[in-house]
Amino acid sequence: MDTGNEPAVCLNNVVKNYKSGRIEVRALRGISLTIRTEQFTMLVAPSGSGKTTLLNLIGGLDSPTSGTVEIAGRQIATLGDNALSDFRAQRIGFIFQSFSLIPVLSAYENIEYPLLLTGMAAGARRRATLAMLEAVGLSNQKAQRPNQLSGGQKQRVAIARALVKKPAIVLADEPTANLDSETGAGIVALMRRMQSESKTTFIFATHDPHLIAHADRIVAMRDGALTDSADVVP
């Protein structure tokens, strides 16, 4: 699935170490990885293998101990705090297994919130939010708060919130982990459809075989290192 010349993500010999008391823990061990645009890429590994750490580095939520992280042609380690925040707000969407919705906001307001951070005008913000609510099938639930929604509906709101600003990349950490298999399958189908319509690059950390079955590319990890990486042949 060759969809463009410029990679969405390019990691070069990325190392990430953490301090745990007096012990230094190496979470990532020299990761070099290129992910092409518009791919549905799965990071597959046992717990504690560094998948979430890798997503955090790609998302600019953390910085590498050494090596370079290039996202959509930008070396994000060279960006200052404000520039990095702006870059994340405009170019990267996040979907978490815990949904991470703001409990006091309605579904509409949760989806609209990222657009407030980008400074979009009110009229354009409303049109984009309503269009995204319709796209994920939640127009009738727009006024409900997260505690009034099912798990599947919450994840649909989270997907809509991630995609409403039309990011280049969406990062998803175990997005179907808290859903039953039928609901999870529906969420996978929704993300695949949204990926096709929005031309977005999705990168998942997952154990879910239903999600893995939809992969364009599978990247396997163990103990902070890549063990395999291959495109999936349809």
C-alpha positions in Angstrom: 0.0 0.0 0.0 2.2 2.8 -1.3 0.4 6.0 -0.6 3.0 8.8 -0.7 6.7 9.7 -0.9 7.1 11.5 2.4 6.8 9.1 5.4 4.3 10.0 8.1 6.8 8.8 10.8 10.5 8.3 10.7 12.4 7.0 13.7 16.1 6.7 13.6 17.9 4.7 16.3 15.6 5.9 19.1 16.5 5.0 22.6 14.4 5.9 25.7 15.7 5.4 29.2 13.8 6.0 32.5 15.1 6.3 36.0 13.5 4.0 38.6 15.1 4.9 41.8 18.8 4.4 41.2 18.1 2.0 38.4 18.1 3.1 34.8 15.5 1.2 32.7 15.9 1.1 28.9 12.3 1.2 27.6 13.3 1.5 23.9 16.5 0.0 22.5 17.5 1.6 19.2 14.2 1.7 17.3 14.5 2.6 13.6 11.1 2.6 11.9 9.4 4.3 8.9 5.6 4.4 8.6 4.2 5.5 5.3 1.2 7.9 5.0 -2.3 6.6 5.2 -1.4 3.2 6.6 -3.3 1.3 9.3 -0.2 0.2 11.3 -0.4 -2.1 14.4 2.3 -2.2 17.1 1.9 -5.7 18.5 3.8 -6.8 21.6 3.4 -8.2 25.1 2.7 -5.8 27.9 5.8 -3.9 29.0 7.5 -4.1 25.6 7.5 -0.4 25.0 4.4 0.1 22.7 3.0 3.0 24.8 6.4 4.6 25.2 6.8 4.5 21.4 3.4 6.1 20.8 4.2 8.8 23.3 7.4 9.7 21.5 5.6 9.7 18.1 2.9 12.0 19.7 5.4 14.4 21.1 4.2 13.6 24.7 7.8 12.5 25.6 11.2 12.9 24.1 13.9 10.3 23.3 17.1 9.9 25.3 18.9 9.6 21.9 18.0 9.2 18.3 15.6 11.3 16.2 11.8 11.3 15.8 10.5 12.9 12.6 6.7 13.4 12.2 5.3 14.6 8.9 8.7 15.9 7.9 9.4 17.7 11.2 12.0 16.7 13.7 9.8 17.4 16.8 12.7 17.4 19.3 13.8 20.7 17.7 10.5 22.4 18.5 10.1 24.6 21.5 7.3 23.8 24.0 4.8 26.2 22.4 5.6 25.1 18.9 5.4 21.5 19.9 1.9 22.1 21.5 0.7 23.8 18.3 2.1 20.9 16.2 0.3 18.3 18.3 -2.9 20.3 18.3 -2.9 20.6 14.5 -1.3 17.4 13.2 -1.9 14.6 15.8 -5.0 13.0 17.2 -5.1 10.6 20.2 -7.5 7.8 21.1 -7.1 6.1 24.4 -8.6 2.9 25.9 -10.0 4.9 28.8 -11.7 7.3 26.3 -10.3 10.3 28.3 -13.4 12.4 27.6 -14.1 15.5 29.7 -16.9 14.4 32.0 -18.6 17.8 32.4 -18.8 18.4 28.6 -21.4 17.0 26.3 -20.5 14.8 23.3 -20.7 17.8 21.1 -18.5 19.9 23.4 -15.9 17.1 23.7 -15.6 16.8 19.9 -15.5 20.6 19.5 -12.8 21.1 22.2 -9.7 20.4 20.0 -11.0 23.0 17.5 -11.1 25.6 20.3 -7.4 24.9 20.8 -6.6 25.6 17.1 -8.5 28.9 17.2 -11.0 28.0 14.5 -13.9 30.4 14.0 -17.2 29.6 15.7 -19.2 28.9 12.6 -16.6 26.6 11.0 -16.2 24.9 14.4 -19.9 24.2 14.6 -20.1 22.8 11.1 -17.1 20.6 11.6 -18.4 19.3 14.9 -21.9 18.5 13.6 -20.4 16.8 10.6 -18.2 14.6 12.7 -21.1 13.7 15.1 -23.1 12.6 12.0 -20.1 10.6 10.6 -19.8 8.5 13.8 -23.6 8.1 14.1 -24.1 10.2 17.3 -26.1 13.2 16.1 -29.0 12.2 18.4 -26.6 12.0 21.4 -24.8 15.3 21.0 -26.2 16.8 24.2 -25.4 13.8 26.4 -22.4 13.7 28.7 -20.0 10.8 28.9 -21.8 9.2 31.9 -24.9 9.0 29.8 -23.2 7.1 26.9 -22.3 3.4 26.5 -18.7 2.3 26.1 -19.1 2.1 22.3 -20.6 5.5 22.1 -17.8 7.0 24.3 -15.2 5.5 22.0 -17.1 7.0 19.0 -16.9 10.4 20.6 -13.2 9.8 21.2 -12.7 8.9 17.5 -14.6 11.9 16.4 -12.6 14.2 18.7 -9.4 12.8 17.3 -10.4 13.2 13.7 -12.4 16.5 13.8 -9.2 18.7 13.3 -8.2 16.5 10.3 -4.8 15.4 11.8 -2.1 13.8 9.7 -1.7 11.1 12.2 -4.0 9.4 14.8 -2.4 7.4 17.6 -4.5 4.9 19.4 -3.5 3.0 22.5 -5.6 -0.2 22.9 -8.7 1.6 21.6 -10.9 -1.6 21.8 -9.6 -2.9 25.1 -12.6 -1.9 27.2 -15.3 -2.9 24.6 -17.0 -6.2 24.0 -16.1 -8.0 20.8 -19.2 -6.9 18.8 -18.8 -3.2 19.8 -15.1 -3.4 19.2 -15.6 -4.8 15.7 -18.0 -1.9 15.0 -15.4 0.6 16.2 -12.7 -1.0 14.0 -14.9 -0.7 11.0 -15.7 2.9 11.8 -12.0 3.8 12.2 -11.2 2.0 8.9 -13.9 4.0 7.1 -12.8 7.3 8.7 -9.2 6.5 7.7 -10.3 5.9 4.1 -12.4 9.1 3.9 -9.9 11.4 5.8 -6.7 10.0 4.3 -5.3 9.7 7.9 -2.4 7.6 9.1 -3.5 5.4 12.0 -0.9 3.9 14.4 -2.3 1.5 17.0 -0.8 -0.3 20.0 -3.0 -3.3 20.4 -3.5 -7.0 21.4 -6.9 -7.2 19.7 -7.0 -9.8 17.0 -10.0 -8.1 15.4 -8.0 -4.9 15.0 -4.8 -6.7 13.9 -6.8 -8.4 11.2 -7.4 -5.0 9.6 -3.7 -4.0 9.5 -1.9 -2.7 6.5 1.3 -3.2 8.4 2.2 -5.1 11.5 5.2 -4.0 13.7 6.2 -6.5 16.4 8.1 -5.5 19.5 9.6 -7.3 22.5 11.6 -5.9 25.4 11.9 -2.4 23.8 13.2 -3.6 20.4 11.6 -4.3 17.0 11.4 -8.0 16.2 9.6 -7.9 12.9 7.9 -5.4 10.6 5.9 -6.3 7.5 3.2 -5.0 5.2 0.1 -7.1 5.1 -0.7 -8.5 1.6 -4.4 -8.5 0.9 
